[in-house]
Every structure is written in C-alpha cells, then in structure tokens.
Amino acid sequence: MDRQHRAPVAIHGGGGRELASSSWLGGFGGCSSGGGGGGGGQLAGFSHESEHDLSIMVRDFLENGSSGNESWCSSESDSGSSDLASLADKILLYKHSVDQYESDLVTVVQSSILSIDEANHQFDKSDSCSASCIRLSLVKLLQSSGYDAAICATKWQVVGKIPGGEHEFIDVINHCEDGCSERYIIDIDFRSHFEIARAVRSYDVVLRALPPVYVGSISKLKQLLQAMVEASRLSLKQNSMPLPPWRSLAYLQAKWESTCQRVVRPYEQSTKQIYSSAHQQCSGLLRRLKSCIASEIRAGMLRKSPKTDRKQRLELKRWRNSSFNDRCRDFGGMV
C-alpha cells in the first residue's frame, strides 16, 4: 500500500577577545553566491538560544585557552580543501534525494515564505521573538494548505561539556494510509546553525550547499549535521582552532531531537502587535530568506518538471512583479 499521503499544495497568499566573541557568534549577512571566508552564504543568525548566555559561553571558551595557536588570518591547505569539497558534494546528494511527499512539502514551504507579506503578517507578543513571527505565519499557511503543522519548542539541560539551550522550529506530521506517520522538520534559518569563526573559503562552499530553509526527515537531518560538524572541524583545524561545544554534534542534535512542546494553534495564543524596531531583524531575515529561496528555485528549475514548478513559478513571478523599491528591499540592497 502506498505510504505517501499527499496533502493539498494550494497556496493561500498571504582588538582581542571582543572581536573573537563576535566572530564566533557569526554575522548578520545576506544570501550570496560569492566566495569569501565565512561570510558569503550566511543568513541572519536566529537560533532560539539566549544570545547573552551564548556570548558568555564563547568568552569562557576563549579565555580558558581553548582557542589554540591563533593566527587571525584564515588559511587553507590543499588536502583540507579537497575534503571540504567532498563534503559539499555529499550534502548536495542528501539535499536532492527526496521522495514525492517531501518534494511537495518543499515546494509549499518555499512558495509560502515568498507569499508572506511583511507589512501584514502577525507578530509575536514578545518584543524579541527570534523570528517566531515568521514561523507563526508559515504554520498558518501550511495548515490552510492541509498540512498537520505545528510550532515545536525544545529545551535541554547541560550534559558534561555540552551546554544547555532551547530552540524553536516547525514540524509537519505526514499521516500515511497504512496508519503510520512520518515527521518532517522545517527550520527557517538553517545555515545560521553552522556559522563558525574565520571559516576558510571552501567551508563557505559547504555552507552554501545547505538549503537556506531545511525541510526534511529527522534521518536526513542527522546526515547533514554529521557532515557539517566534520566540515566545521576541518575548517577550524586549518586555523589551529578546536571545535567549540556549541558546534558539536551532540549540541546540534539536541536542538531538534530533545523532547519538544508541540503547539498546533500558536496563533490563538498570540495577538497582532504594532510593528516595533525589535522586529526589524525578523523583517531583514524574511527578505533574505525570500532572496535565497528565489535563487534556489531558479537553480532547481532545470532539475524539476514543469508541473512540479508551476506553483513556485507563479509565486516567483508575483514576487518579481512587485514594485522596484520592494524588490530592492527584499534583496536587502543587493544587486
């Protein structure tokens, strides 16, 4: 019996230590296809951990002498570059290995994000919502398209050298015809989880091989996490730097695999708020996500059938036909 239960895919519109600490935390960048150590492919960092706690963790890590022999210029060996290139190929293989349900879900998620109207989407009650407002809008769109989608919040405690933390993402449950169910994870700011200090150029290629928005199974997520931890280790090793605990496999797995609180109707717990400057980062992330997704769609059109692309083409066309000012804004000022 076919285990694929396909939900409808209709879219309803809608110098010193301080420098080191800042470098570890990553920057607020755009979506670029260009090279450059550690900056080109990064999106705005919006992991749901406390920035204050993470900053303290970074300083402790550096002040305890764990940063190795520091040379503040990124270097790259031929062997390290080759290993990282192999990891980039492996990630692309994982990324493009999808079943029909996952392919449909990716299409809906991408089209839904492109359709979110920055001026009208619902803001979270919290002044510092860490992009919860974008996740809230996306969950509503997915549910209106027939998906069993919900906001998931995980929280885990310190275990040994692995720091505690919390994270928020979306999951979708596929209820199959044979009575089984499969869980799919959606993380709207996926690349930010793997930003590292002084990344070599070939690491940036690996980072850009990742999808800007992760949509897939837990098993595929584990494969990507293992590949990215190895890539991080290789890049940091070339600069005589160890892998920090907040980039370890155990810490990354805890974000998505810890016990989660699943909220099916989060918008019933939130009221529409007046836009404030605290949400400008969320708006910036949304624009950069749209830019990256548009690039992903254009790059993928050669691999997909016209039927699969139809909805994405329509949404991309609508986005392209927006006013010139809106287009410049959505691209974050990039040409």
Secondary structure as UniProt FT lines:
FT   HELIX           17..25
FT   TURN            37..41
FT   HELIX           51..63
FT   TURN            64..67
FT   HELIX           78..96
FT   HELIX           100..115
FT   TURN            118..120
FT   TURN            130..131
FT   HELIX           132..144
FT   TURN            145..146
FT   STRAND          148..156
FT   TURN            160..161
FT   STRAND          165..175
FT   TURN            177..178
FT   STRAND          181..187
FT   TURN            188..189
FT   HELIX           190..194
FT   TURN            197..198
FT   HELIX           201..209
FT   STRAND          214..217
FT   HELIX           218..237
FT   TURN            238..240
FT   HELIX           245..247
FT   HELIX           249..257
FT   STRAND          260..263
FT   HELIX           266..269
FT   HELIX           277..279
FT   HELIX           280..300
FT   TURN            301..303
FT   HELIX           306..320
FT   HELIX           324..330
FT   TURN            331..333
//
